[in-house]
Amino acid sequence: MFSESMRRKLFYNTIMSQCFSSDGSCLLAGSLYGNVAIYEIAKILRPLRSENELRRPSYHIEAHPDSHVDSMVSTENFLVTGSIGEICGWDWKSVTTGKAERSKVSWTIRVPAENDSYEGPCVFSLAYCKVNNLLYAGCNDGKIYVFNLEDGKVVTTLEGHTRFIHDLSLLDCGTQLASGSEDGTVRLWDLRKKENTNVLTPHLVDNLHRPSLGEWIGAVDFTEDWLLCGGGSKLSLWHMRTMQPATVFDLPDHGIHVAKIYEERIIAAGLAPHVYHLTYQGEMLSSIPTSSDTIYSVVYQETPQKLFSIGGASNFLDICTNCNYRELTLRFA
């Protein structure tokens, strides 16, 4: 149970990151106050016994008690969390059982710090490639650190951004990486050559730039054919071959923090109390109202249970089992 002081904090809670367990049985959410909530999906989807019953987590982990859980990713054996100066791994066998509240971190990687920095950079985004067991960490020092999870050592560091890296996207084959930064650029990386191959600057495109919101890129996703990005600049879809914008999305947002290419649709969210589902051409398919005025995280899985989870600047997660409406709401605590 949380202390009274923590309960007061949760009134102002923010869900920073989410992921699913490797077997798809659990949903996990990381908070501004360093806690991870674990929800057993089979339980949260059961019918409520009464209208007053609240769906809460089965367990909690105090992952980063003095910081926040800025990023999160799932590997076959571990929940991986990123915070200020460190990346931690938590064994799924303990996380997804009744031992979760007593579970101890399995391993910790210290992120390299500058000479004048005591804490080390904040890990804003994580991406994992199971093909080679490499973990990519986008940090607020503008660098992407590549770790080998066999020994926790830095394989290489990708440099080019000049400010915070807000988001990373990795192709399944692990050959290309995209990164979006506070510096207003999206960079594409050839991971075989370990070099930057393209730089996009959406704010320099007249119909994308929103001067009142700034140049920053808050979210990026890509496939072999398309690249999606947004932030202070409008959400836009780019041709990978020509590196030119194909669609500019007209959304009532004040900044984009989530941009996903999902099947044949686009999912977007940010500083607005909705998650938007759109066609590649910009047609609105659905606008799902949310418990948070600002959305920082949207995750989804297809099996064993199709599920979308939406988290942001509140103590609640919104759950959808299709792309058209919100089915239920979970409390973080």
C-alpha positions as CSV (number, residue, x, y, z in Angstrom):
1,M,0.0,0.0,0.0
2,F,1.1,3.6,-0.6
3,S,1.7,6.1,2.2
4,E,-0.6,9.0,2.6
5,S,2.0,11.4,1.1
6,M,2.3,9.1,-1.9
7,R,-1.5,9.1,-2.3
8,R,-1.4,12.9,-2.3
9,K,1.3,12.8,-5.0
10,L,-0.8,10.5,-7.1
11,F,-3.5,13.2,-7.3
12,Y,-0.9,14.9,-9.6
13,N,0.4,11.7,-11.1
14,T,1.6,11.3,-14.7
15,I,1.9,8.0,-16.6
16,M,5.2,8.4,-18.5
17,S,5.7,5.0,-20.1
18,Q,4.0,1.6,-20.7
19,C,4.7,-1.9,-22.1
20,F,3.3,-5.4,-22.1
21,S,4.9,-8.4,-20.5
22,S,6.7,-10.8,-22.9
23,D,3.9,-13.3,-22.7
24,G,1.2,-10.7,-23.2
25,S,-0.5,-11.5,-19.9
26,C,0.2,-8.2,-18.1
27,L,0.1,-4.5,-18.8
28,L,2.7,-2.3,-17.1
29,A,2.8,1.5,-16.5
30,G,5.5,3.7,-15.2
31,S,4.9,6.9,-13.3
32,L,6.3,10.3,-12.6
33,Y,7.1,9.1,-9.1
34,G,9.2,6.1,-10.0
35,N,6.6,3.4,-9.5
36,V,5.5,0.7,-11.9
37,A,2.0,-0.7,-11.8
38,I,1.3,-4.2,-13.0
39,Y,-2.2,-5.1,-14.3
40,E,-3.2,-8.7,-15.1
41,I,-5.1,-8.3,-18.3
42,A,-7.4,-11.3,-17.7
43,K,-8.5,-9.6,-14.4
44,I,-9.1,-6.1,-15.7
45,L,-11.3,-7.4,-18.5
46,R,-13.6,-9.3,-16.2
47,P,-17.1,-7.7,-15.7
48,L,-17.3,-5.5,-12.6
49,R,-19.1,-6.9,-9.7
50,S,-20.6,-3.5,-8.9
51,E,-20.6,0.0,-10.4
52,N,-18.5,1.3,-7.5
53,E,-15.7,-1.3,-8.0
54,L,-12.5,0.2,-9.3
55,R,-10.0,-1.6,-11.5
56,R,-6.6,-1.3,-9.8
57,P,-3.1,-2.8,-10.4
58,S,-2.5,-6.3,-9.0
59,Y,1.0,-5.2,-7.9
60,H,3.4,-2.3,-7.7
61,I,7.2,-2.0,-8.0
62,E,9.2,0.9,-6.6
63,A,11.5,0.9,-9.6
64,H,13.2,4.3,-9.3
65,P,12.1,5.7,-5.9
66,D,14.0,9.0,-6.2
67,S,13.2,9.6,-9.9
68,H,10.6,8.7,-12.6
69,V,10.1,5.9,-15.0
70,D,10.6,7.8,-18.3
71,S,10.9,4.8,-20.6
72,M,10.0,1.2,-20.6
73,V,10.5,-1.8,-23.0
74,S,9.9,-5.6,-22.8
75,T,12.4,-8.3,-23.7
76,E,11.9,-12.0,-23.5
77,N,13.2,-12.3,-20.0
78,F,13.1,-8.8,-18.5
79,L,11.1,-5.7,-18.0
80,V,13.5,-2.8,-18.8
81,T,13.0,0.6,-17.3
82,G,14.9,3.9,-18.0
83,S,15.3,6.8,-15.6
84,I,17.9,9.4,-14.7
85,G,21.4,7.9,-15.3
86,E,20.3,4.3,-15.2
87,I,18.6,1.4,-17.0
88,C,17.3,-1.4,-14.9
89,G,16.1,-5.0,-15.7
90,W,13.4,-6.8,-13.8
91,D,12.9,-10.6,-14.2
92,W,9.5,-11.3,-15.6
93,K,9.1,-14.4,-13.4
94,S,9.0,-12.2,-10.3
95,V,7.3,-9.2,-11.9
96,T,4.2,-11.1,-13.1
97,T,3.6,-13.0,-9.8
98,G,2.6,-12.1,-6.3
99,K,6.3,-11.5,-5.5
100,A,6.3,-8.3,-7.6
101,E,6.1,-5.9,-4.7
102,R,9.1,-7.6,-3.1
103,S,11.0,-8.1,-6.4
104,K,14.5,-6.8,-6.6
105,V,16.2,-5.4,-9.7
106,S,18.0,-8.1,-11.7
107,W,20.6,-5.8,-13.2
108,T,21.4,-2.1,-13.6
109,I,23.3,-0.3,-16.4
110,R,24.8,3.1,-15.6
111,V,24.5,5.4,-18.5
112,P,27.8,7.2,-19.3
113,A,27.8,10.7,-17.7
114,E,29.7,13.8,-18.7
115,N,32.6,14.8,-16.5
116,D,30.7,17.6,-14.8
117,S,27.5,15.5,-14.3
118,Y,26.9,13.5,-11.2
119,E,23.6,11.7,-12.1
120,G,24.1,10.9,-15.8
121,P,21.7,11.6,-18.6
122,C,18.0,10.9,-18.5
123,V,16.8,7.9,-20.6
124,F,13.8,9.3,-22.4
125,S,13.3,6.5,-24.9
126,L,14.2,2.8,-25.2
127,A,14.1,0.5,-28.2
128,Y,15.1,-3.2,-28.2
129,C,16.3,-5.5,-31.0
130,K,15.9,-9.1,-30.1
131,V,17.8,-10.2,-33.2
132,N,21.1,-9.1,-31.7
133,N,20.0,-8.4,-28.1
134,L,20.9,-4.7,-28.4
135,L,19.2,-2.0,-26.4
136,Y,19.0,1.6,-27.8
137,A,18.7,4.4,-25.3
138,G,17.8,7.9,-26.4
139,C,18.9,10.5,-23.8
140,N,18.7,14.1,-22.8
141,D,22.3,14.7,-23.7
142,G,21.4,14.3,-27.4
143,K,23.1,10.9,-27.7
144,I,21.8,7.4,-28.4
145,Y,23.7,4.7,-26.4
146,V,23.7,1.2,-27.8
147,F,24.1,-1.5,-25.1
148,N,24.7,-5.2,-25.4
149,L,22.4,-6.8,-22.9
150,E,24.7,-9.8,-22.6
151,D,27.2,-7.8,-20.6
152,G,25.6,-4.3,-20.2
153,K,28.5,-2.6,-22.1
154,V,28.2,0.2,-24.6
155,V,28.7,-1.1,-28.1
156,T,28.6,2.3,-29.8
157,T,27.2,5.8,-29.3
158,L,25.2,7.5,-32.1
159,E,25.8,11.3,-32.1
160,G,24.3,14.1,-34.1
161,H,21.4,15.5,-32.2
162,T,22.1,18.7,-30.2
163,R,19.3,18.4,-27.7
164,F,17.0,15.9,-25.9
165,I,16.0,12.8,-27.8
166,H,12.3,12.3,-27.1
167,D,11.6,9.1,-29.2
168,L,13.2,6.2,-31.0
169,S,11.7,3.8,-33.6
170,L,13.4,0.6,-34.7
171,L,12.6,-1.5,-37.7
172,D,12.0,-5.1,-36.8
173,C,15.1,-6.3,-38.7
174,G,17.3,-4.0,-36.6
175,T,19.0,-2.4,-39.5
176,Q,17.6,1.1,-39.3
177,L,16.7,3.5,-36.4
178,A,14.8,6.7,-36.4
179,S,15.1,9.3,-33.6
180,G,13.2,12.5,-32.9
181,S,14.7,15.3,-30.8
182,E,14.0,18.6,-29.1
183,D,16.4,20.1,-31.7
184,G,13.6,19.9,-34.3
185,T,15.1,17.1,-36.4
186,V,14.4,13.5,-37.2
187,R,17.5,11.5,-37.9
188,L,17.7,8.1,-39.7
189,W,20.5,5.8,-38.8
190,D,22.1,2.9,-40.6
191,L,22.8,0.5,-37.8
192,R,25.1,-1.7,-39.8
193,K,27.4,1.2,-40.7
194,K,26.6,3.0,-37.4
195,E,26.1,6.3,-39.1
196,N,23.5,8.9,-39.7
197,T,22.0,8.7,-43.2
198,N,19.3,11.3,-43.4
199,V,18.1,14.4,-41.4
200,L,14.6,15.7,-41.7
201,T,13.7,19.2,-40.4
202,P,9.9,19.4,-40.4
203,H,9.8,23.0,-38.9
204,L,11.5,24.3,-42.1
205,V,8.4,23.1,-44.1
206,D,6.0,26.1,-44.2
207,N,2.8,24.1,-43.7
208,L,4.2,22.1,-40.9
209,H,5.8,24.8,-38.8
210,R,3.9,26.1,-35.8
211,P,6.0,29.0,-34.4
212,S,3.9,29.2,-31.2
213,L,4.7,25.6,-30.3
214,G,8.4,25.4,-31.2
215,E,10.5,23.2,-33.4
216,W,10.7,20.0,-31.2
217,I,9.9,16.5,-32.4
218,G,8.1,14.5,-29.7
219,A,7.3,11.3,-31.6
220,V,8.5,9.3,-34.6
221,D,7.6,6.0,-36.2
222,F,8.6,4.4,-39.5
223,T,8.3,1.5,-41.9
224,E,10.2,0.6,-45.0
225,D,7.9,3.0,-47.0
226,W,6.7,5.6,-44.6
227,L,8.0,7.9,-41.7
228,L,5.6,9.6,-39.3
229,C,6.6,12.4,-37.0
230,G,5.2,15.3,-35.0
231,G,5.8,17.6,-32.0
232,G,5.7,21.3,-32.1
233,S,5.5,20.8,-35.9
234,K,2.3,19.3,-37.2
235,L,2.0,15.6,-37.5
236,S,3.1,14.5,-40.9
237,L,3.7,11.4,-43.0
238,W,6.8,11.3,-45.2
239,H,7.8,9.1,-48.1
240,M,10.9,7.2,-47.2
241,R,12.2,7.1,-50.7
242,T,11.8,10.8,-51.5
243,M,12.1,12.2,-47.9
244,Q,9.2,14.5,-48.7
245,P,5.9,15.0,-46.8
246,A,3.0,13.2,-48.3
247,T,0.3,14.0,-45.7
248,V,-0.1,16.8,-43.2
249,F,-2.6,16.0,-40.5
250,D,-5.0,18.7,-39.4
251,L,-5.5,17.9,-35.7
252,P,-6.7,20.1,-32.8
253,D,-3.6,19.4,-30.8
254,H,-1.0,21.7,-29.2
255,G,1.9,19.3,-29.5
256,I,2.4,15.7,-30.5
257,H,3.8,13.1,-28.1
258,V,2.6,9.9,-29.7
259,A,2.8,8.9,-33.4
260,K,2.3,5.3,-34.4
261,I,1.9,3.5,-37.7
262,Y,-0.5,0.7,-36.9
263,E,-1.6,-1.7,-39.7
264,E,-3.3,0.6,-42.2
265,R,-3.9,3.5,-39.9
266,I,-2.2,6.3,-38.0
267,I,-2.5,6.7,-34.2
268,A,-1.7,10.1,-32.8
269,A,-1.9,11.9,-29.4
270,G,-0.3,14.6,-27.4
271,L,-1.5,17.9,-25.8
272,A,-5.2,17.2,-26.3
273,P,-7.7,15.0,-24.4
274,H,-8.1,12.6,-27.3
275,V,-6.3,9.8,-29.2
276,Y,-6.8,10.1,-32.9
277,H,-7.0,7.3,-35.4
278,L,-6.6,8.4,-39.0
279,T,-6.0,7.1,-42.5
280,Y,-2.7,7.7,-44.3
281,Q,-4.5,10.4,-46.3
282,G,-5.6,12.3,-43.1
283,E,-9.2,11.2,-42.8
284,M,-10.4,10.9,-39.2
285,L,-11.5,7.3,-38.4
286,S,-12.1,7.9,-34.7
287,S,-11.4,10.3,-31.9
288,I,-11.3,8.6,-28.5
289,P,-11.8,10.8,-25.4
290,T,-9.2,10.3,-22.6
291,S,-8.9,10.8,-18.9
292,S,-5.8,12.9,-19.4
293,D,-5.5,16.3,-21.0
294,T,-2.0,15.4,-22.3
295,I,-1.1,11.9,-23.6
296,Y,2.5,10.6,-23.3
297,S,2.1,6.9,-24.0
298,V,0.0,4.6,-26.2
299,V,0.8,0.9,-26.4
300,Y,-1.0,-2.0,-28.0
301,Q,-0.8,-5.7,-28.6
302,E,-2.7,-8.2,-30.8
303,T,-2.3,-11.4,-28.8
304,P,-3.2,-13.1,-26.6
305,Q,-5.7,-10.3,-26.1
306,K,-6.1,-7.3,-28.4
307,L,-5.7,-4.3,-26.2
308,F,-4.8,-0.6,-26.5
309,S,-3.7,1.4,-23.4
310,I,-3.5,5.1,-23.1
311,G,-1.6,7.0,-20.4
312,G,-0.7,10.6,-19.7
313,A,-1.1,13.5,-17.2
314,S,-3.4,11.8,-14.7
315,N,-3.7,8.8,-12.4
316,F,-5.7,6.8,-14.9
317,L,-5.2,4.5,-17.9
318,D,-7.8,4.3,-20.6
319,I,-8.3,0.9,-22.2
320,C,-9.7,0.0,-25.6
321,T,-10.2,-3.5,-27.1
322,N,-10.9,-2.0,-30.6
323,C,-9.9,1.3,-32.3
324,N,-13.2,3.1,-32.0
325,Y,-14.0,3.7,-28.3
326,R,-12.8,3.6,-24.7
327,E,-14.0,0.5,-23.0
328,L,-12.8,1.0,-19.4
329,T,-10.5,3.1,-17.2
330,L,-7.9,1.8,-14.8
331,R,-6.5,3.6,-11.7
332,F,-2.8,3.6,-11.2
333,A,-3.3,3.5,-7.4
